């Protein structure tokens, strides 16, 4: 059976060049980068080269890169790290409270759940609302800032609806006020140009497996001069900010993925944008009662997201999988009850509409033929599901 992968926002396949770069460090080049002998030096040089490659992709300095296990750890390190550092500074200087964090209602759970954990430790968090296209304005951030504000965390692009936030403007507000600015760029790195100085980022999270690298490795960019406290203590690796023997094969893979992104983004972005637009247009033309979600223009080049009325997202996914198409939905079945996406609810969609969400995200290997295949398979699936839905107004009595 033909199989088509349209879930690249969840994870991407490891690129053959990335795999080939990693293999020697899973075999003969197995040294510990902290060892002083030739095996260790060989591994340390590979880690340094990967740091250089990632820094080049971000327009950063190599010493500003901290390798982690992925986006969730990077997000947690940024938020906990700033909070703990500022709490210690306030206690040392016997100054007033420094405990206010600003974020948005559509952040990834790695940020939202970290904020909730910090609230139990005394943080005060403002969760900014979004407009119907998933955008937050820099003016909203400026208005939410208080004397005790220490951090603003706004994702670069949303993982469900693909909307790209105005983070350069938000970062400028933060820089002007002397407040640390963090952005979760897990969905954008490797897909659109991201230059840390241009977006005024103090901290930025990324994950290799979102742009053709391996799972289990990522990084946190920390601008020089920004003080954070570590989450993991031990041998003082990564400049004392992330102790533990480095995942050398994974880091090498991340570095190679960064080099690939520099080479391939200029051509891949426009190509995937054209496929995305044809996919979205085709869905609307073939299926009635479809709502596009996310911003029509300020969105990731590979992200097509819709809500299809009178069907349930998980049923669509199962039927698409039977047809050979891997996709995703903003809804998740938990303990037998369907929970609507917090992102879709935050942009004002009703529960019954949000339950019919469908996310199709394209990648390097997708073609026009893949789009045609998806457009042929989806309409009969929707028709079948609507035929058994008690909510569908077109259902025969």
Buried (B, 14 or more C-beta within 10 A) or exposed (E): EEEBBBBBBBBBBBBEBBBEBBBBBEEEBEBBBEBEEEBBEBBBEBBBBBBBBBBBBBBBBBEBBBBBBBBBBBBBBBBBBBBBBBBEEBEEEEEEBBBBBBBBBBBBEBBBBBBEBBEEEEBBBBBBEBEEBBBBBBEBBBEBBEEBBBBBBBBBBBBBBBBBBBBBBBBBBBBEEEBBBBBBBBBBBBBBBBEBEEBBBBBBBBBBBBBBBBBBBBBBBBBEEBEBBBBBEEEEBBEEBBBBEBBBBBBBBBBBBBBBBEEBBEEBBEBBBBBBBBBBEBBEEBBEBBBBBBBEEBBBBBBBBBBBBBBBBBBBBEBBEEBBBBBBBBBEEEEEEBBBBBBBBBBBBEEEBBBBBBBBBBBBEBEEEBBEBBBEBBBEBBEEBBEEBEEBEEEEE
